[in-house]
Amino acid sequence: MSNGGPTVAQNAFRQTLAQLSADITAHLAGRPLDSALDTWLNAEHGADSPTFQTLKQLCLTGVEQGWLCEREGGGIRYGRVFKPTEDLHGFSVDVVDMHDIAGPHHSHPLGEIDLIMPLEGEAQFDGRPAGWLVYPPGSAHRPTVSAGRALVLYLLPEGRIEFTRTKEAA
């Protein structure tokens, strides 16, 4: 009889995702979120790397099992997987599932690190193909997936993100 909680398999996948996320954030802690970090991440953990392939498979499995991207709003499935913790070196981990759509405008007070994982078509996130995209502190955007469907895992220092108030939201 199920109590609606996660299964043993789901917990195992979550723990694997947590450990891999912690391994990556260990390399990010204390580094400036800038173009040099973008270049390093794509060289060390880019789309052809085992790290990328494992993260993509873990995220895809989580979506298929229903514990990842469990919320939906405005045509975007999303969810915070892990809150910022010491184990994650102060980063939160979120994942979105987007298909040819622009999300809500927001800013990154401390920056944002995105892992773009195309699933269908030639999907790009903010004009970038599979791989990493680093936004520096103080940057802002309207996250957009074009030319298909993609999962995007994003790391936020201290979990900080500020959504822009719009006339529609006011």
N, C-alpha and C positions, 0 to 999 in steps of 0.2 A: 504494500500500500504506500503510495507516494503522498508526502505532505506538501508537495509543491516546491520543495527546496531543490537545490542542485544535486545531480546524481554524482556518483563516485567518479565517473568518466569526466563529467563537466568540471568537477573540482580538480582533477588531474591536469586537464587542459589549462585551467585558470592558473594553477601553480606553475606550470611550465611557462606560460606567458609572463607571469610575474617574475620568474627567475631570469628569463631572457631580457625582459625590460630592465631589470636591475643591472644585468651585465652591461647593457648599452648605456644606461644612465650613469654608471660608474665612470665611463669614459667622457661623459659630458659635464659632470659636476665641476663647477668652477671655470669652465671654458666660456669665452664670449660666444654668444649666439650671433654669428656673422657668416660671411661668404666663405671664410676659411674653414669653418666647421661644416658648412654645406659640402664643400669640396672633399673634406676628409671623410665624412659619412658616406658619400657616394663612392669614394675610392675603397674604403674598408668594408662597408656593409651595403653596397649598391645592389641593384636589381639582379645581378648574376651571382650574388654571394649566398652562401648557405644561411646566413643570418636572415637575409631578406626572404628567402624561400620558406624558412621555418616560420617566421612571423606571419607571412601571408597565409600559410596553411593553418596555423593556429587561429588566426582571425576568421578565416573562411569557415572553419569548423565551428567556432563559437557562434557565428551568425546562423549556420545551419542548425545548430543545437538550440538556438533561441535565447542564449544567455548574453550574447554580444549584440549590440545595437537593438536592444529590446524596446526602446522608445521610438516614437515616430512623431514628427511635426513638420508640416509644410512640405511633405514629400521626401523628407530625409529621415533615415533611420539612424539612431545615435545612442550613445551611452558612455558614461564614465565607468571605465573598467576598474581603475584603481585611483584612490585619492592620493595626494602627495604624502609620501612617508619617508622616513629616514632610509629604509631599505631601497627606495627608489630615488634616493639622493635629492629629495625635495620636488620631484616631478610627479605630476598626475599623468595618467594614461587614459585617453579617450579614443573611441573608434566611431567613425561615421560611414554609412553606406549611402552613396549618392549616385544618381543616374541622370546625366544631362540636366543639371540643376545648379542654381546659385543659392547658397545659403545666406543666413543673416549676416549683415555687416558687423564686424567686431574688431577690437584692438587687442594687442598683446603687450600689456605693461612690461613684462619681463622677457618677451619673445615667445616663439612657438617653433617646434620642430615637427615636421610632418613626414610620414612615410606613406608614399603613394603606391597603392597596389591595384593596378588595373585588373578588372575581372571580365569585362565585355568590351568589344570594339577596340578602338585605339584611345581609350580613355586617358585624359590628362586632367590634372588638378592644377588650377591656376596657370594653365599653359605648360605644365611640366609633365613629362612621362614618368614611368615607374622609377622609383628611387626616393631620395630625401630632398626636402626643401626646408631651409631654415629662414625664419623671419626674425629680424633683430628686435630688441626691446623698443617699444613705442610704435611699432608698425601696425598697420590695419589693413583689412581686406574684406571682400565679400567672397568667401570660398566658393569656387566654381568647378564642377566636374563637367567636362565637355567630351563629346565624341564617344560616349559609352558609359559604363558603370565602373566605379572604383570604390574600394575600401580605403580610408585614410586613417591611419593611426597617428594621433598627435600627442606630443609630450609638452606639457605646460609647466614651467618653473612655478612652484608654489600653487599650481592649479589655477593660476590667474588668467582670466579672460574677461573682457568687458564688452558686452553687446551694446551696440549703438541704438539709442532710442530713435524711433522713426515716428512720423506723423500717424502711421497706421497703428503703432503700438501705444501711442499716447492716449 
